[in-house]
């Protein structure tokens, strides 16, 4: 009688464990991803949807892994802290460094934007060809944003008063594009993908071109929190983005928002 009384409890425990395991196995694969208003990488569309290069790339890649992302809007510094603490799973647009590698799995960087000199086609004879140093001798009027890191070549020249005489600084890149349209400057330095998107929005893509002068080529990528995301998940993600690169969907997403971007090895 004593044994018969214990059997239902054991059976119940087994059933509870089976149901719990089944519920765990069927738990949806949902990760949190940071976004902010930063066209063409992430932005709110007129109909209220959040879209952009990083948003669409991750949406497609995660869907191929039977996963999805909840988009959370937050400033950059907070996003890094949240990723570190494990309260955020994915942070696109991260530059790799030793400190971040202690708490971030970095996905393989497939394509990335460069800081490039864009210039008006009417000034092509004066475009710097080999280095930014040519700006001082050619009379080329250059625009740049205040507080933006354009790489070591610009930083070195930025300390030269002679370079500053032909330099127009502004906090607003939109204002610099308008100055270029009005021919008050001859060119400006900008992130390649951002520039092509903005030129298309301003209908200036025929009058302004990317020159051959690349100021910096440091890749930013997609970071996953080590606190919440396992290495094998990132390995699967890398395999999926490799497949997206082969089938052309990666390139199609980039070119949707930044038309005319060449492939970057």
N, C-alpha and C positions, 0 to 999 in steps of 0.2 A: 504493500500500500504506500509505503514511504517512497519507493522508487517510481511508482506510477504518478505520484504527485509532482515529482521533480521533472519528469519528461516534458510536460507542456512548457515549463519555464525555459528549458534548454532549447526546445523547438522555437519558442518565441524569440529567444536571444539570437538564434541562427537566422531567423527571418529578418529581424531588425538589422543585423549586420549585412545581410544580402541586399536589403532595400537601401541601406546607407551607401553601400558600394556602388549600387546601380545609380543612385542619385548623384554620387560624386563623379561617376564616369560620364553622366549625361550633363554635367554642369557646363553651361555655355562658356566658350573661350572669349572673354571680353577684357580688353585692356584700356587703360586711361591714357589719353594722348593730349599733349598740350598744343594749343593753337593760339595765335594772336593775329591782329590785323596787319599783315605784312605781305601784300601782293608782290609777286605771283605765288608765293609759297603757301600762304594760307590767308583766307579772306572771307568775309560775309558777302554773299551775292545779293542782288536786288530782291530775289524771292525769299531771302532769309537763310538759304542753305549755306553751309560752310564748305568751301572748296579751295582749290589751289594745288600746286605741284606736289607738296609734301602730303597734303590731305588725300589727294586722289591716288598717289603712289601707294601710300600705306593702306588705304581702303581696298585697293585691288589686291595687294600682296596678302593682306590679312584674310580677305575673302577666299583666296586660293588655299589658305591654311584652315578654313572653316572657323575663322575668328572674326572679331570686329573690334572697333575702338569707340569709346565714349570720349568726345572732344571736350576738353576743359580749357577755358580761356584764362590765361594768367600771364603776368609779366615774366621776363626771362629769369631774373635773379631768383624769384620765388620758385619757378619751374625747376631750376637746377637743385635747389634745396629740397623740393618735394621728391625729385628723382632719387636724390641721395638717401632720403628717409624711407623710400619705398611707398610713398603715397601717390606717386605718379609712375607709370610704367614706361612710357615712350616720350622722348624729347627729340624731335627733329632739329637739324641745323646746328649740331654740336661740333665744335672743333676738338680734335683729339689732343690730349696732353696727359702726362704721367699722373697728375693729381686726379683727373677725371677717370682715368682707367682703373683707379682703385674702387670705384663704385658704379662704373658704366660698362656694359657690353656694347661695343661699337659694331654696327653692321658694316659689311663690306661697302666701300664707297664706289658706286657705279659711275655716276656722272657728277660733276660739280661745277658750279659757276665760278668764273674768275673775275677779278677786278680789271676792267679793260678801259682804255681810253676811247671814248666815242667822240666823233668830230663831225662838223658840218662839211658836206661834200664840196662846198664852194671854197674851202680852205685846204683842200687836199695837197696842194703844193707845199704847204707849211706843216703838214702832219709830222710829228716826231716818228722816226722809223726804228731807230735802234735803242734809244733810251729817253727817259723823261728829261734828262739834262739838256736835250736839244731845245726844249721850250724856252730856255733863257736866251738862246742865240737867235731863234727864229722870229720872235715877237708873237708867238702863238699865245692867245689869251685862254688860260685854263681855269675851269671851275671845279670846285671840290666842296664836299660837305664838312662842316665843322665837327670835330670829334670822331671821325671815321678813320679806321686803320686801313690804309691802302697799301701797306707793305713797306719793306725796308728802303726801297729806292725813293719813294715819296717822303718817308720820314727823314732821310738824309738831306734831301733838298729843302725840306720844310724849315730847316735851321738857317737857310741862306737868304739874307735880305734881298738879294738880286732876284731870286726865284719868286719871292712874294710880290715883287712889283708887277708881275704878269699873272698873279693868282687872284681869283675871285672866290671868296669863301662865303658859304651860306648854310644856315641850319636846314634849309628846305631844298630837297633835290628837285621838286616841282618848280620852284623858282629858278633853279639853274637851267632846267630844260627851257623855260620861257625866255630866259636871257639868251640861250643858244638860238632859239627861234628868231629872236629879235637881232641876232648877230652882235650882241654885246660881249659875248665870249665866243671862242672858236670851238671849244670842246669841253668835256667833263669826264671825270673818272666815275665809273659805276659798276656795280655787280652786273654781270652779263645778262643773267636771266631777268633780273628786275628791270634793267634798261630796255631790253627788247619788249617786255610787256608794256612798260610805260610809254615807249615811243609809239607802239601800236594804238594805245588808248588816246594819245595826243595827235595821232595822224601825222607823225613826223618821221616815220620809218624810211621814207624816200629821200629826205633831206639830210638825215644823220646816219652815219655808218660806224660800225666798230672798226677801229684801226687795228694794225698788227701788234700794237704795243700792249702787252699784258703786264700789269703792275704787281699782281700777286696771284698765286695759283694754289693757295692752301685749301684743301678740301674740308668741307663740313659734312657731317653725316648724320645718321640716325642712331640715337643712343637709347639703350634699354637698361632699366634699373636692375642691378645685380641682386637687389633685395627681393625682387618679385619675379624676375624672368630668368629662366634657366638657360645655360649655354646651348643645350640641344634645340631650344626654341629659336634662338638666334641663328643657329646653323641651318635650320629649316627655312627661316626667313631669307637667308643668303641664297639658298638654292632656288627659292621662288623668284627673287629679284633677278637672279641670273637667267632664269627661264623667261622672265618678262623682257629682259634685254635682248635675248635671242629672238623672241617672237615679235618684237617691235612695239609692244604695248608701253614699255618704259619710255621710249623715245616719243611716242604719240602723246603721252600725258605731258611731257615737258614742252613739246612744241605747241600743244593746245593753248598754253598760257604764255609761252615765250617763243613766238614764231621766228623761224630762221636760225635757231640755235644750232651750231654745228656739234657733231659728236665730239666729246672730250675723252681721250684715251684714259 
